[in-house]
């Protein structure tokens, strides 16, 4: 945990999932989670966030009661930098299906974080969503809710667009041209930005939320090392682009995404 986050987290004085510690504007407040991750969230969305947290935990509990390994999908979702929400939500559903088929639908369940039933009101920002997802990842005790976290990589996006390693950018241009005929929202995305994002950067590596999620999982795993119930053998499994993450990478630090206090 970096010094800045530690200083903020030290102000937390309760055992609930999150508490307000600093007003930035009338409609925004800095809230921190059990493991010291802080976000500038909208006060009007507090109820919706808490309701979603409760609902998602209930879904997880139901799947776990069936003896399944429980996973969490980290994937770029927002429309930004050429990325398109409509496309990302399709890809997220495909990854969920692919992972569950790979592991066995009766033995594993992957939480699709892009699923519409887990959406917040349209005014929600990335920080609002990360307040929700951080609480879900941390679990009730701050030691994690999941057996594994699956970070989406370029191969998943390539599979969706049927990219083969030959003239991939041209295929993306053709895909854009064909899809905009039936999806007017995609027309709002610049054609070249769409092509370059999905051909060159489609991955959690360029997602603010996924950066936070990587750091959250790393923090939970570090806590598990010294906990007598867990230790190294029971850390959360981490996958990137379909493959297990190497120990050095799993313990490495990356730049924060949405995490941080409200600014004056």
C-alpha positions as CSV (number, residue, x, y, z in Angstrom):
1,X,0.0,0.0,0.0
2,X,1.5,3.3,-1.0
3,X,2.0,6.1,1.5
4,X,-0.7,8.4,0.1
5,X,-3.3,5.6,0.3
6,X,-2.1,4.6,3.8
7,X,-2.6,8.1,5.1
8,X,-6.1,8.3,3.8
9,X,-7.0,4.8,5.0
10,X,-5.7,5.6,8.5
11,X,-8.7,7.9,9.0
12,X,-11.2,5.1,8.7
13,X,-12.8,4.6,12.1
14,X,-15.4,1.8,11.5
15,X,-15.9,-1.7,10.4
16,X,-18.5,-1.1,7.7
17,X,-17.6,-1.6,4.1
18,X,-17.0,2.1,3.4
19,X,-17.2,5.4,5.2
20,X,-17.0,9.1,4.2
21,X,-13.9,10.9,5.2
22,X,-13.7,14.1,3.2
23,X,-16.1,16.3,1.4
24,X,-14.9,17.8,-1.9
25,X,-18.2,19.2,-3.2
26,X,-21.8,19.1,-2.0
27,X,-22.4,16.0,-4.2
28,X,-19.1,14.2,-3.9
29,X,-17.3,12.5,-1.0
30,X,-14.2,10.5,-0.6
31,X,-15.0,7.0,0.6
32,X,-12.6,4.2,1.5
33,X,-13.0,0.4,1.7
34,X,-11.7,-2.1,4.3
35,X,-8.4,-2.5,2.5
36,X,-7.8,1.3,2.2
37,X,-8.9,1.9,-1.4
38,X,-10.5,5.4,-1.7
39,X,-12.7,6.8,-4.4
40,X,-14.4,10.1,-5.0
41,X,-18.1,9.0,-5.2
42,X,-21.5,10.6,-5.7
43,X,-23.4,10.8,-2.5
44,X,-26.7,10.4,-4.3
45,X,-25.6,7.0,-5.5
46,X,-24.6,5.6,-2.1
47,X,-27.9,3.7,-1.8
48,X,-27.7,2.2,-5.3
49,X,-24.1,1.1,-4.7
50,X,-24.9,-0.6,-1.4
51,X,-28.0,-2.3,-2.9
52,X,-25.9,-3.7,-5.8
53,X,-23.2,-4.9,-3.4
54,X,-25.9,-6.8,-1.4
55,X,-27.5,-8.2,-4.6
56,X,-24.2,-9.3,-6.1
57,X,-23.0,-11.0,-2.9
58,X,-26.3,-12.9,-2.8
59,X,-25.7,-14.1,-6.4
60,X,-22.1,-15.2,-5.5
61,X,-23.4,-17.0,-2.4
62,X,-25.9,-18.9,-4.5
63,X,-23.3,-20.0,-7.0
64,X,-20.8,-20.9,-4.2
65,X,-23.5,-23.1,-2.5
66,X,-23.4,-25.3,-5.6
67,X,-19.7,-26.0,-5.0
68,X,-18.5,-23.9,-7.8
69,X,-15.1,-22.0,-8.0
70,X,-16.1,-18.3,-8.2
71,X,-14.3,-16.0,-10.6
72,X,-14.3,-12.2,-11.3
73,X,-14.0,-10.8,-14.8
74,X,-11.8,-7.7,-15.2
75,X,-12.4,-6.1,-18.6
76,X,-12.4,-2.6,-20.2
77,X,-16.1,-1.6,-20.4
78,X,-16.4,2.2,-20.8
79,X,-16.5,4.0,-24.1
80,X,-13.2,5.8,-24.1
81,X,-10.2,6.2,-26.4
82,X,-11.8,4.3,-29.3
83,X,-13.2,1.6,-27.0
84,X,-17.0,1.0,-27.3
85,X,-19.3,-0.1,-24.4
86,X,-21.7,-1.9,-26.8
87,X,-18.9,-4.0,-28.2
88,X,-17.2,-4.6,-24.8
89,X,-20.4,-5.9,-23.2
90,X,-20.7,-8.5,-26.0
91,X,-17.0,-9.5,-25.5
92,X,-17.5,-9.8,-21.8
93,X,-20.4,-12.2,-22.2
94,X,-18.3,-14.3,-24.7
95,X,-15.4,-14.4,-22.2
96,X,-17.8,-15.6,-19.4
97,X,-19.1,-18.4,-21.6
98,X,-15.6,-19.3,-22.8
99,X,-14.1,-19.5,-19.3
100,X,-17.0,-21.4,-17.8
101,X,-16.8,-23.9,-20.7
102,X,-13.1,-24.3,-20.2
103,X,-13.3,-24.9,-16.5
104,X,-16.7,-26.7,-16.5
105,X,-20.1,-25.0,-16.2
106,X,-21.0,-27.2,-13.2
107,X,-17.7,-26.4,-11.5
108,X,-17.0,-22.8,-12.1
109,X,-18.9,-19.5,-12.4
110,X,-17.4,-16.2,-13.6
111,X,-19.0,-12.9,-12.5
112,X,-19.5,-10.8,-15.6
113,X,-18.9,-7.2,-14.4
114,X,-20.3,-5.8,-17.7
115,X,-23.7,-7.5,-17.2
116,X,-26.6,-5.0,-17.3
117,X,-28.2,-6.3,-14.1
118,X,-25.2,-5.0,-12.2
119,X,-25.2,-1.5,-13.7
120,X,-25.5,1.6,-11.7
121,X,-27.7,4.6,-12.7
122,X,-26.5,6.4,-15.8
123,X,-24.9,9.3,-13.8
124,X,-22.4,6.9,-12.2
125,X,-18.7,7.5,-12.9
126,X,-15.8,5.1,-13.0
127,X,-15.0,5.9,-9.4
128,X,-18.6,5.0,-8.4
129,X,-18.3,1.7,-10.1
130,X,-14.9,1.0,-8.5
131,X,-16.3,1.7,-5.1
132,X,-18.8,-1.0,-5.7
133,X,-16.5,-3.5,-7.3
134,X,-13.7,-3.0,-4.7
135,X,-16.2,-3.9,-1.9
136,X,-17.2,-7.0,-3.9
137,X,-13.6,-8.0,-4.5
138,X,-12.5,-7.5,-0.9
139,X,-15.4,-9.4,0.6
140,X,-16.8,-8.9,4.1
141,X,-13.4,-9.5,5.8
142,X,-11.1,-7.7,3.3
143,X,-9.5,-11.1,2.5
144,X,-11.3,-11.6,-0.8
145,X,-14.5,-13.0,-2.2
146,X,-13.2,-14.9,-5.2
147,X,-11.2,-18.0,-6.0
148,X,-9.8,-16.5,-9.2
149,X,-9.8,-13.2,-11.1
150,X,-9.7,-13.3,-14.9
151,X,-8.0,-10.3,-16.6
152,X,-9.1,-10.0,-20.2
153,X,-6.2,-9.8,-22.7
154,X,-5.8,-9.1,-26.4
155,X,-6.5,-12.7,-27.5
156,X,-10.1,-12.5,-26.2
157,X,-10.8,-9.4,-28.2
158,X,-9.1,-10.9,-31.3
159,X,-11.3,-14.0,-31.0
160,X,-14.4,-11.7,-31.0
161,X,-13.4,-9.9,-34.2
162,X,-12.0,-13.0,-35.9
163,X,-8.5,-11.5,-36.1
164,X,-5.9,-14.0,-37.4
165,X,-2.7,-11.9,-37.5
166,X,-3.1,-11.0,-41.1
167,X,-4.4,-7.5,-42.1
168,X,-6.1,-7.2,-38.7
169,X,-6.5,-3.4,-38.8
170,X,-8.2,-3.7,-42.2
171,X,-10.6,-6.4,-40.7
172,X,-11.5,-4.0,-37.9
173,X,-12.2,-1.2,-40.4
174,X,-14.5,-3.6,-42.3
175,X,-16.2,-4.6,-39.1
176,X,-16.8,-1.0,-38.1
177,X,-18.3,-0.2,-41.6
178,X,-20.6,-3.2,-41.4
179,X,-21.7,-2.7,-37.8
180,X,-22.4,1.0,-38.0
181,X,-25.2,0.2,-40.5
182,X,-27.2,-1.4,-37.7
183,X,-25.7,0.2,-34.6
184,X,-26.1,4.0,-34.7
185,X,-24.3,4.5,-31.4
186,X,-21.1,3.1,-32.8
187,X,-21.1,5.9,-35.4
188,X,-20.3,8.2,-32.5
189,X,-16.9,6.5,-32.2
190,X,-14.2,7.7,-34.6
191,X,-13.5,4.9,-37.1
192,X,-9.7,5.1,-36.8
193,X,-9.8,5.3,-33.0
194,X,-12.0,2.2,-33.0
195,X,-9.6,0.4,-35.3
196,X,-6.5,1.4,-33.4
197,X,-8.0,0.6,-30.0
198,X,-9.2,-2.9,-30.8
199,X,-6.2,-3.7,-33.0
200,X,-3.4,-2.3,-30.7
201,X,-4.6,-1.7,-27.2
202,X,-7.7,-3.9,-26.4
203,X,-6.7,-5.2,-23.0
204,X,-6.9,-4.5,-19.2
205,X,-3.5,-2.9,-19.6
206,X,-5.2,0.3,-20.8
207,X,-8.2,0.3,-18.5
208,X,-8.3,2.5,-15.4
209,X,-10.7,0.2,-13.6
210,X,-8.7,-2.9,-14.4
211,X,-5.5,-1.1,-13.1
212,X,-7.3,-0.7,-9.7
213,X,-8.6,-4.2,-9.8
214,X,-5.1,-5.6,-10.3
215,X,-3.8,-3.6,-7.3
216,X,-6.8,-4.7,-5.2
217,X,-6.2,-8.4,-5.9
218,X,-2.5,-7.9,-5.2
219,X,-3.3,-6.3,-1.9
220,X,-5.7,-9.0,-0.9
221,X,-3.1,-11.7,-1.8
222,X,-0.4,-9.9,0.2
223,X,-2.8,-10.0,3.2
224,X,-3.5,-13.7,2.7
225,X,0.2,-14.5,2.9
226,X,0.3,-13.6,6.6
227,X,-3.1,-14.9,7.5
228,X,-3.2,-18.3,9.1
229,X,-6.3,-19.4,7.2
230,X,-4.8,-18.7,3.8
231,X,-1.0,-18.3,3.3
232,X,0.6,-18.5,-0.2
233,X,-1.2,-21.7,-1.2
234,X,-4.6,-20.1,-0.8
235,X,-4.0,-16.8,-2.6
236,X,-6.5,-15.7,-5.3
237,X,-5.7,-17.2,-8.6
238,X,-4.9,-14.6,-11.3
239,X,-5.2,-15.1,-15.0
240,X,-4.2,-12.7,-17.8
241,X,-5.2,-13.3,-21.4
242,X,-6.1,-16.9,-20.5
243,X,-2.9,-17.9,-18.8
244,X,-1.9,-18.0,-15.1
245,X,0.0,-14.9,-14.0
246,X,3.6,-15.4,-13.0
247,X,4.5,-14.7,-9.3
248,X,6.6,-11.7,-10.0
249,X,3.9,-10.1,-12.2
250,X,1.2,-10.9,-9.7
251,X,3.1,-9.1,-6.9
252,X,4.1,-6.1,-9.1
253,X,2.8,-2.5,-8.6
254,X,0.9,-0.7,-11.3
255,X,-0.4,2.8,-11.7
256,X,-3.8,3.5,-10.0
257,X,-6.8,4.1,-12.2
258,X,-9.8,5.7,-10.4
259,X,-8.5,5.2,-6.9
260,X,-7.8,8.4,-5.0
261,X,-9.5,11.0,-2.9
262,X,-11.7,13.9,-4.1
263,X,-9.7,16.9,-5.2
264,X,-10.6,20.4,-4.1
